[in-house]
């Protein structure tokens, strides 16, 4: 009896996974369609001009959006060595 319950639970988990996968693929397809519309457009941020398609991929949460925008404008290598990421190795020495 117990194994039937486990098998039923497993089937339910598989069903939920398939549904989530289907939703993910649908959302991804919709994003591709939306990005086709803005593919040729460019947006200017200060001295940088970036493709609107990349901007459309930024996450909607404010702090994540800013992080995504920084990655697009400056690149991850630059940011990993930057003060913007609060790198402790770049702090100034104490004067005695």
MODELLER restraints for C-alpha pairs under 7 A, 6 or more apart:
rsr = mdl.restraints
at = mdl.atoms
rsr.add(forms.Gaussian(group=physical.xy_distance, feature=features.Distance(at['CA:35:A'], at['CA:53:A']), mean=5.30, stdev=0.5))
rsr.add(forms.Gaussian(group=physical.xy_distance, feature=features.Distance(at['CA:38:A'], at['CA:52:A']), mean=5.81, stdev=0.5))
rsr.add(forms.Gaussian(group=physical.xy_distance, feature=features.Distance(at['CA:38:A'], at['CA:53:A']), mean=5.56, stdev=0.5))
rsr.add(forms.Gaussian(group=physical.xy_distance, feature=features.Distance(at['CA:39:A'], at['CA:51:A']), mean=6.99, stdev=0.5))
rsr.add(forms.Gaussian(group=physical.xy_distance, feature=features.Distance(at['CA:39:A'], at['CA:52:A']), mean=6.47, stdev=0.5))
rsr.add(forms.Gaussian(group=physical.xy_distance, feature=features.Distance(at['CA:39:A'], at['CA:53:A']), mean=5.17, stdev=0.5))
rsr.add(forms.Gaussian(group=physical.xy_distance, feature=features.Distance(at['CA:41:A'], at['CA:51:A']), mean=6.10, stdev=0.5))
rsr.add(forms.Gaussian(group=physical.xy_distance, feature=features.Distance(at['CA:41:A'], at['CA:52:A']), mean=5.41, stdev=0.5))
rsr.add(forms.Gaussian(group=physical.xy_distance, feature=features.Distance(at['CA:42:A'], at['CA:49:A']), mean=6.33, stdev=0.5))
rsr.add(forms.Gaussian(group=physical.xy_distance, feature=features.Distance(at['CA:42:A'], at['CA:50:A']), mean=5.53, stdev=0.5))
rsr.add(forms.Gaussian(group=physical.xy_distance, feature=features.Distance(at['CA:42:A'], at['CA:51:A']), mean=4.45, stdev=0.5))
rsr.add(forms.Gaussian(group=physical.xy_distance, feature=features.Distance(at['CA:42:A'], at['CA:52:A']), mean=5.07, stdev=0.5))
rsr.add(forms.Gaussian(group=physical.xy_distance, feature=features.Distance(at['CA:43:A'], at['CA:49:A']), mean=5.51, stdev=0.5))
rsr.add(forms.Gaussian(group=physical.xy_distance, feature=features.Distance(at['CA:43:A'], at['CA:50:A']), mean=5.39, stdev=0.5))
rsr.add(forms.Gaussian(group=physical.xy_distance, feature=features.Distance(at['CA:43:A'], at['CA:51:A']), mean=6.17, stdev=0.5))
rsr.add(forms.Gaussian(group=physical.xy_distance, feature=features.Distance(at['CA:43:A'], at['CA:52:A']), mean=5.75, stdev=0.5))
rsr.add(forms.Gaussian(group=physical.xy_distance, feature=features.Distance(at['CA:44:A'], at['CA:50:A']), mean=6.35, stdev=0.5))
rsr.add(forms.Gaussian(group=physical.xy_distance, feature=features.Distance(at['CA:48:A'], at['CA:73:A']), mean=6.68, stdev=0.5))
rsr.add(forms.Gaussian(group=physical.xy_distance, feature=features.Distance(at['CA:58:A'], at['CA:65:A']), mean=5.43, stdev=0.5))
rsr.add(forms.Gaussian(group=physical.xy_distance, feature=features.Distance(at['CA:58:A'], at['CA:68:A']), mean=5.64, stdev=0.5))
rsr.add(forms.Gaussian(group=physical.xy_distance, feature=features.Distance(at['CA:58:A'], at['CA:69:A']), mean=6.96, stdev=0.5))
rsr.add(forms.Gaussian(group=physical.xy_distance, feature=features.Distance(at['CA:59:A'], at['CA:65:A']), mean=5.11, stdev=0.5))
rsr.add(forms.Gaussian(group=physical.xy_distance, feature=features.Distance(at['CA:79:A'], at['CA:85:A']), mean=6.45, stdev=0.5))
rsr.add(forms.Gaussian(group=physical.xy_distance, feature=features.Distance(at['CA:81:A'], at['CA:87:A']), mean=6.69, stdev=0.5))
